[in-house]
Amino acid sequence: MTYTVIGACRESDRLGVGIATYSVGVGGYCPFIERGLAALSTQAFANPALGPMAMAALREERSPEPVIARLAAADPGFDWRQVVIATPDGRVGAHTGPHTRPWSGHVTGDGFAVFGNVLAGEATVLAMAAAWRRRGSDDLPERLLAALEAGRDAGGQAAADGSRLPERSSALIVRGEDIVEDLDLRVDLHDDAVTELRRIFERYRVYLPYYALRARSPGETPPQDAWARENDP
C-alpha cells in the first residue's frame, strides 16, 4: 500500500526518493540513499535489512540488476517484496514480486522509476511517470513531489474492497555532493500526508538559503528570527 518515485539528476549529481503510504512513519523504514552510490526503496512486505545489504553489494557491483539478483538469493521472502534501485548515472533495477498485493507494478525509464503496491490501479504509476517526464525542467525535489501528487490524484492506494486508502505518511529525501543542500522531509502521521508534505516543502525551501549561509558563512549569518521577518513574513 505504497507508491514511490526514485530519480537521479545528472546535472546536479543528486539522488532522491519520494514516497507515500497508508502505513505510519514510512520515511524511516523503506527508503535508503547513499551519497554518490544509489537510492532505493524496499516496500510491499518490506524488509529494511535489504537496504544496507543492497548498498554493500552496490559498492562491489556498481550496477542495480546484479544487486537485485543477490538480494533475491539472500532473502527467502523476496517474492513478497518490491525493491527498486537507481544509481547517479541513471541506471535502474526494479523487482515487483509475484506475491505483492494487487495492484502492484513498476515503470522505469532513464534515470527514474515509479512503482507501488495495493494501488487503485496501473493509472497511479502511469500518472507518476507522466508527471516525472513532464516536469523535466524542475529541480529534483519539485519533480519528485510532483510525481507523488500525480499518483495521489490518479487514485493512489485502494483497499481490498476498492475504497480509497488515505496517505498517512510520506517522505521526500534528496542527497547530493554537498550535504548542506540535502533534503530530508517526513510526515510520519497525517490524514493527508502528501498534501502536508507539499506544505512543509514550500515552507522549508524558503529557509534553504539561510541554512546554507549558516553552514558556509556563520560570521555573516543574522539571527534566524531576524532573517525570517524579512524572508518568511
Order of alpha helices (4+ residues) and beta strands (2+ residues): beta-beta-beta-beta-alpha-alpha-beta-beta-beta-beta-alpha-alpha-beta-beta-beta-beta-alpha-alpha
